[in-house]
Amino acid sequence: MRTSSLAPSLIKAMMDEGHPPTLTRKQLNETSRIPVDWEGQEKMFGFI
């Protein structure tokens, strides 16, 4: 998945190292059904 498709909150958290430890580049690459909407992404990866 391209980072331009990710929610800004996910990008910021990864840059600030404030993301859940389970959210890794490998997980992003291996997840085939990442929601298009940002809120769905935040829910999927444990931000909300």
TIBA-537423 format. One record per residue: x, y, z of N, C-alpha, C in turn; residue in three letters. Coordinates in nm, 4 decimals, decimal comma, always signed. Example, Ala and Ser with C-alpha at 12.3 -4.5 7.8 and 13.67 -1.06 7.14 Angstrom:
<atoms>
ATOM; +1,3190; -0,5690; +0,7800; +1,2300; -0,4500; +0,7800; +1,3200; -0,3300; +0,7800; ALA
ATOM; +1,2850; -0,2250; +0,7080; +1,3670; -0,1060; +0,7140; +1,2900; +0,0030; +0,7870; SER
</atoms>
This chain:
<atoms>
ATOM; +0,0849; -0,1179; +0,0000; +0,0000; +0,0000; +0,0000; +0,0887; +0,1232; +0,0000; MET
ATOM; +0,0511; +0,2200; -0,0763; +0,1253; +0,3458; -0,0823; +0,0944; +0,4290; +0,0418; ARG
ATOM; +0,1953; +0,4941; +0,0942; +0,1724; +0,5759; +0,2133; +0,0803; +0,6933; +0,1836; THR
ATOM; +0,0705; +0,7342; +0,0593; -0,0203; +0,8441; +0,0257; -0,1663; +0,8045; +0,0449; SER
ATOM; -0,1931; +0,6749; +0,0575; -0,3291; +0,6271; +0,0792; -0,3621; +0,6084; +0,2263; SER
ATOM; -0,2615; +0,6213; +0,3113; -0,2836; +0,6018; +0,4543; -0,3340; +0,7286; +0,5216; LEU
ATOM; -0,4066; +0,7096; +0,6285; -0,4576; +0,8222; +0,7067; -0,3406; +0,9050; +0,7600; ALA
ATOM; -0,3521; +1,0362; +0,7579; -0,2455; +1,1211; +0,8092; -0,2080; +1,0884; +0,9539; PRO
ATOM; -0,3066; +1,0476; +1,0335; -0,2776; +1,0141; +1,1739; -0,1858; +0,8923; +1,1831; SER
ATOM; -0,1999; +0,7967; +1,0930; -0,1127; +0,6798; +1,0923; +0,0287; +0,7190; +1,0525; LEU
ATOM; +0,0397; +0,7993; +0,9497; +0,1716; +0,8447; +0,9031; +0,2422; +0,9209; +1,0141; ILE
ATOM; +0,1713; +1,0150; +1,0773; +0,2322; +1,0946; +1,1845; +0,2768; +1,0058; +1,2998; LYS
ATOM; +0,1927; +0,9114; +1,3395; +0,2277; +0,8224; +1,4499; +0,3513; +0,7389; +1,4169; ALA
ATOM; +0,3612; +0,6925; +1,2935; +0,4789; +0,6138; +1,2545; +0,6047; +0,6999; +1,2528; MET
ATOM; +0,5919; +0,8229; +1,2082; +0,7074; +0,9131; +1,2047; +0,7528; +0,9504; +1,3457; MET
ATOM; +0,6571; +0,9659; +1,4367; +0,6875; +1,0038; +1,5754; +0,7130; +0,8827; +1,6646; ASP
ATOM; +0,7075; +0,7628; +1,6045; +0,7226; +0,6367; +1,6775; +0,6178; +0,6215; +1,7872; GLU
ATOM; +0,4968; +0,6720; +1,7612; +0,3883; +0,6613; +1,8571; +0,2819; +0,5622; +1,8127; GLY
ATOM; +0,3173; +0,4762; +1,7193; +0,2212; +0,3786; +1,6676; +0,2235; +0,2513; +1,7520; HIS
ATOM; +0,1143; +0,1746; +1,7441; +0,1119; +0,0471; +1,8162; +0,2266; -0,0424; +1,7669; PRO
ATOM; +0,2880; -0,1193; +1,8547; +0,4006; -0,2041; +1,8130; +0,3619; -0,3083; +1,7085; PRO
ATOM; +0,2340; -0,3371; +1,6980; +0,1890; -0,4343; +1,5985; +0,1787; -0,3753; +1,4589; THR
ATOM; +0,1860; -0,2436; +1,4476; +0,1779; -0,1789; +1,3167; +0,3186; -0,1660; +1,2595; LEU
ATOM; +0,3488; -0,2516; +1,1651; +0,4811; -0,2525; +1,1035; +0,4681; -0,2405; +0,9522; THR
ATOM; +0,5770; -0,2093; +0,8875; +0,5778; -0,2026; +0,7414; +0,5384; -0,3397; +0,6834; ARG
ATOM; +0,5887; -0,4460; +0,7474; +0,5560; -0,5809; +0,7014; +0,4054; -0,6050; +0,7099; LYS
ATOM; +0,3448; -0,5635; +0,8215; +0,2000; -0,5814; +0,8367; +0,1254; -0,5042; +0,7282; GLN
ATOM; +0,1671; -0,3822; +0,7017; +0,1011; -0,3030; +0,5979; +0,1121; -0,3700; +0,4619; LEU
ATOM; +0,2291; -0,4249; +0,4317; +0,2494; -0,4902; +0,3023; +0,1718; -0,6200; +0,2901; ASN
ATOM; +0,1513; -0,6898; +0,4010; +0,0853; -0,8193; +0,3968; -0,0663; -0,8109; +0,4157; GLU
ATOM; -0,1160; -0,6966; +0,4571; -0,2600; -0,6795; +0,4769; -0,3226; -0,6477; +0,3424; THR
ATOM; -0,4125; -0,7328; +0,2998; -0,4683; -0,7168; +0,1650; -0,5952; -0,6310; +0,1619; SER
ATOM; -0,6595; -0,6137; +0,2750; -0,7867; -0,5400; +0,2750; -0,7806; -0,4203; +0,3697; ARG
ATOM; -0,6954; -0,3266; +0,3395; -0,6876; -0,2047; +0,4195; -0,8004; -0,1125; +0,3749; ILE
ATOM; -0,8817; -0,0660; +0,4691; -0,9930; +0,0223; +0,4320; -0,9438; +0,1484; +0,3600; PRO
ATOM; -1,0261; +0,1965; +0,2703; -0,9936; +0,3184; +0,1970; -1,0141; +0,4406; +0,2865; VAL
ATOM; -1,1176; +0,4348; +0,3722; -1,1461; +0,5511; +0,4566; -1,0514; +0,5552; +0,5761; ASP
ATOM; -1,0134; +0,6755; +0,6137; -0,9132; +0,6935; +0,7192; -0,9604; +0,6425; +0,8542; TRP
ATOM; -1,0877; +0,6614; +0,8868; -1,1382; +0,6127; +1,0147; -1,1312; +0,4598; +1,0199; GLU
ATOM; -1,1631; +0,3955; +0,9085; -1,1531; +0,2500; +0,9013; -1,0102; +0,2019; +0,9216; GLY
ATOM; -0,9137; +0,2748; +0,8672; -0,7728; +0,2411; +0,8863; -0,7339; +0,2566; +1,0330; GLN
ATOM; -0,7781; +0,3652; +1,0944; -0,7457; +0,3887; +1,2356; -0,8038; +0,2784; +1,3234; GLU
ATOM; -0,9238; +0,2345; +1,2929; -0,9845; +0,1242; +1,3697; -0,9081; -0,0056; +1,3463; LYS
ATOM; -0,8753; -0,0344; +1,2222; -0,8066; -0,1588; +1,1881; -0,6723; -0,1722; +1,2587; MET
ATOM; -0,6007; -0,0616; +1,2696; -0,4661; -0,0670; +1,3249; -0,4590; -0,0237; +1,4711; PHE
ATOM; -0,5747; -0,0116; +1,5361; -0,5777; +0,0104; +1,6801; -0,5541; +0,1523; +1,7274; GLY
ATOM; -0,5856; +0,2492; +1,6446; -0,5695; +0,3884; +1,6866; -0,6945; +0,4415; +1,7553; PHE
ATOM; -0,8100; +0,3844; +1,7228; -0,9349; +0,4244; +1,7879; -1,0160; +0,3015; +1,8205; ILE
</atoms>
